[in-house]
C-alpha cells in the first residue's frame, strides 16, 4: 500500500510538448509545500542519464519515488510521457496501491501542434521531427478508463483549475515546511 486516505495521487501523462511540466509546476506553485513532483524526465535524463525503453531503471525509480513521497504524507503529481507499454503495469499497480484519492489525466495534443510547440523548447535542436514522430502515440491511455483526456484547447489556467478542483487539492491544507 502507499500513502494514506488523505494523500492525493495525480498522474499527468501525454506526448512531448503537451504541457505536462508546465501544468505540474503550476499545480505545485498553486498548492504550495506538501505537493511532490515526480518528473519522468528528471529521473530518467538527469538522475540516471538513460534512454526511455521497456524495463529501464527509471520506471522503478518513478514508482519508488512516488510511493516514498506518498508514505511521507505528500500529495504527489507523477508527470511524463510515461508510455503505456513501458510504464502501464507499474503505474496501474501504483494507482491500485494508493490508499487515498487517485486521478489520471492525459493531455491530448495533435501531432502537428506537438511539433510546433516542440520547436519553441530548448531541446528542439537536439531532438528533431523524426525522433518526435517516433515518440508520438495517439491517445496512449492506460487501461481501465482511468484517465480523463484534456485537449489542447484548454488553457494552462483552465487545466490547472480543473485538476485542482477535481482532485480536491483546492482547500486541502499544505504541509508545514
WOWO-V872934 format. One record per residue. SS is DSSP state (H for helix, E for strand, L for the rest). PSI is psi in whole degrees, 0 to 359 (999 if undefined). Layout:
BEGIN
SS	PSI
SS	PSI
END
This chain:
BEGIN
L	160
E	138
L	197
L	177
L	338
L	338
L	150
E	138
E	125
E	122
E	128
E	103
E	161
E	173
L	169
L	141
L	24
L	353
L	7
H	309
H	320
H	319
H	315
H	316
H	321
H	321
H	315
H	316
H	317
H	319
H	315
L	199
L	146
L	0
E	113
E	137
E	122
E	96
E	123
H	312
H	318
H	311
H	319
H	308
H	320
H	306
H	311
L	343
L	55
L	161
L	157
L	117
L	157
L	139
L	5
L	154
H	330
H	335
H	312
H	326
H	323
H	312
H	311
H	317
H	316
H	315
H	317
H	314
H	318
H	315
H	334
L	1
L	6
L	148
E	150
E	134
E	117
E	121
E	143
E	175
L	311
L	58
L	137
H	327
H	340
H	316
H	349
H	309
H	316
H	314
H	321
H	318
H	317
H	314
H	318
H	326
H	343
E	129
L	339
L	202
E	131
E	134
E	141
E	139
E	135
E	121
E	110
E	110
L	127
L	153
H	317
H	320
H	322
H	314
H	316
H	317
H	320
H	326
L	339
L	356
L	152
H	330
H	9
H	327
H	337
L	327
L	116
L	184
H	321
H	313
H	318
H	318
H	321
H	323
H	331
L	132
L	124
L	118
L	61
L	66
L	150
L	155
L	155
L	21
L	39
L	327
E	141
E	130
E	128
E	126
E	168
L	350
L	357
L	125
L	166
H	311
H	315
H	318
H	315
H	316
H	314
H	311
H	317
H	317
H	309
H	329
H	347
L	14
L	340
L	127
L	356
L	129
L	139
L	157
L	153
L	134
L	999
END
